[in-house]
Amino acid sequence: MILNEKLKVYLDYLLKLDPDGTEELYSYLVENKFPVVGRDTAKFLSQIVMIKQPDKILEIGTNVGFSALTMARVLRKGMIYTLDYREDLQNQALENFKKFNVEDKIKLINGRAEKMLFRIDEKFDIIFIDADKRGYPLYLDYAIEHINSDGIILVDNLFWKGSVYSPESFDPPKAAVPTLQEFNKRFSKLNGFKSQLLALGDGLGIAVKMD
Ligand SMILES: C[S@@+](CC[C@H](N)C(=O)[O-])C[C@H]1O[C@@H](n2cnc3c(N)ncnc32)[C@H](O)[C@@H]1O
């Protein structure tokens, strides 16, 4: 747990995502244990997209498309590529995109990131990493090579439910902890970027590429 439980309840209450429908979908996904971004992270993602109005976004880890549709709803003319190896979830993601009229702004890619990424030789303005933690070092290598100047790399789950900064509280230990601890050290002093870790959701890394 990153935040004090009462503070989290208070912020969740203030942060109800959107009165016109996404909150209902979000609550459904949380209740049914879909691995969706935190409510505060979703709001932050949409704010970053609103400010930057990127031409191209890449998301690694679609699941049923909540974070992608959150970004797409505030994207004026750009395109989001989102990839996931779970073919069985793609229809549900597409239904969610249609429900919020954003299907034209999102391209779904099916396949394993470690393979598919290297077939996408394009540059992006925002890259959002939210998939298997063991793959994070590789996805970061890719992101560094494929982010435009002034582009933003975002990475979710960097605190991994608290296990990264308080590993002794977890028995059995969480397998991804050593990878994420190393990752966070690297990410925090990433050459050519201004980066930091934010206490949002499960820990969100943000790195902005400098010229
Ligand atoms: C935390 S969920 C993504 C949640 C989504 N970003 C959201 O907030 O709505 C992580 C997703 O990454 C996918 N995933 C895990 N490992 C992957 C890999 N190696 N390649 C592609 N997708 C992967 C999983 O299938 C899962 O749907």
The ligand as a Tripos MOL2 file, in Angstrom:
@<TRIPOS>MOLECULE
LIG
   27    29     1     0     0
SMALL
NO_CHARGES

@<TRIPOS>ATOM
      1 C1         -1.8570   -4.4040  -16.2490 C.3       1 LIG1
      2 S1         -2.5520   -5.0410  -17.6990 S.3       1 LIG1
      3 C2         -2.7580   -3.6220  -18.7100 C.3       1 LIG1
      4 C3         -3.8590   -2.7370  -18.2080 C.3       1 LIG1
      5 C4         -4.2050   -1.5950  -19.1250 C.3       1 LIG1
      6 N1         -3.0430   -0.8060  -19.4650 N.3       1 LIG1
      7 C5         -5.2300   -0.6930  -18.4560 C.2       1 LIG1
      8 O1         -4.8640   -0.0280  -17.4700 O.co2     1 LIG1
      9 O2         -6.3860   -0.6760  -18.8930 O.co2     1 LIG1
     10 C6         -1.1930   -5.8310  -18.4200 C.3       1 LIG1
     11 C7         -1.4710   -6.4810  -19.7450 C.3       1 LIG1
     12 O3         -0.2090   -6.8160  -20.3310 O.3       1 LIG1
     13 C8         -0.3570   -7.9960  -21.0620 C.3       1 LIG1
     14 N2          0.9660   -8.6160  -21.2050 N.ar      1 LIG1
     15 C9          1.7160   -9.1950  -20.2490 C.ar      1 LIG1
     16 N3          2.8670   -9.6290  -20.7600 N.ar      1 LIG1
     17 C10         2.8670   -9.3120  -22.0720 C.ar      1 LIG1
     18 C11         3.7710   -9.4990  -23.1430 C.ar      1 LIG1
     19 N4          4.9620  -10.1100  -22.9560 N.pl3     1 LIG1
     20 N5          3.4270   -9.0570  -24.3670 N.ar      1 LIG1
     21 C12         2.2350   -8.4380  -24.5770 C.ar      1 LIG1
     22 N6          1.3310   -8.2330  -23.6040 N.ar      1 LIG1
     23 C13         1.6420   -8.6620  -22.3560 C.ar      1 LIG1
     24 C14        -1.3380   -8.8400  -20.2440 C.3       1 LIG1
     25 O4         -2.0100   -9.7580  -21.0770 O.3       1 LIG1
     26 C15        -2.2600   -7.7860  -19.6470 C.3       1 LIG1
     27 O5         -3.4590   -7.6910  -20.3700 O.3       1 LIG1
@<TRIPOS>BOND
     1     1     2 1
     2     2     3 1
     3     2    10 1
     4     3     4 1
     5     4     5 1
     6     5     6 1
     7     5     7 1
     8     7     8 2
     9     7     9 1
    10    10    11 1
    11    11    12 1
    12    11    26 1
    13    12    13 1
    14    13    14 1
    15    13    24 1
    16    14    15 ar
    17    14    23 ar
    18    15    16 ar
    19    16    17 ar
    20    17    18 ar
    21    17    23 ar
    22    18    19 1
    23    18    20 ar
    24    20    21 ar
    25    21    22 ar
    26    22    23 ar
    27    24    25 1
    28    24    26 1
    29    26    27 1
@<TRIPOS>SUBSTRUCTURE
     1 LIG1         1 GROUP 0 **** ****
